Amino acid sequence: MEEFLRKELVKCMKYLHTKGLISGIGGNASVRLSENEVLITPSGLLKAELHPSDIVKIDMNGNVLSGFLKPSREGKLHIAIYRARPDVSAIIHAHNPFTVGITLAGKKIEPVNYEAWTMFKDVPILEFKLPGSEDLANLVAQNIKSNSAVILQNHGVVTVGKTLMEALYIAETLEEVSTMIFVASCLGGAKLIPREYMKD
Ligand SMILES: [Zn+2]
């Protein structure tokens, strides 16, 4: 299982980079391995060129259990989310340019397609806190309680799921919807899904 999850993390980072959702060394991801063990991407390396052995194993206090590299500087954020959300087993932090760009302009990410409507009806936009800080970790953990995604103002997005692929799908859909909204805004504004279909 551990080997499979290490490979999934490597695959996920490569995919995020290919899709332009992270820069060379930006972004991070983790999976919960057991009650007290988390596999997380390392800090400082090119995320598209990671090897399964580069993934670091930490405990729920952030101590390194195995691995020769430094864990992501957002390790605190990942641990705070796992503590707040026992149902979550995977976390992605990416720098979605369209999602962040739209919120920088003070606009909301409306769920303009069906996937977005079912996954994240109202994505919270969290005030800026320093990357890697305790404040950021606490703010995200408090606000992701009933959401599958949050947007970090002037920074990026955090998505969660039962699996890494679920968190990845949410991060990508968020960017897809943001791109649609951007295109629509250049041409006069986005239409929403008809109201009769937007019921729970
Ligand atoms: Zn970041």
Boltz pocket constraint, residues with backbone or C-beta under 6 A from the ligand:
constraints:
  - pocket:
      binder: B
      contacts: [[A, 26], [A, 27], [A, 93], [A, 94], [A, 95], [A, 131], [A, 155], [A, 156]]
      max_distance: 6.0
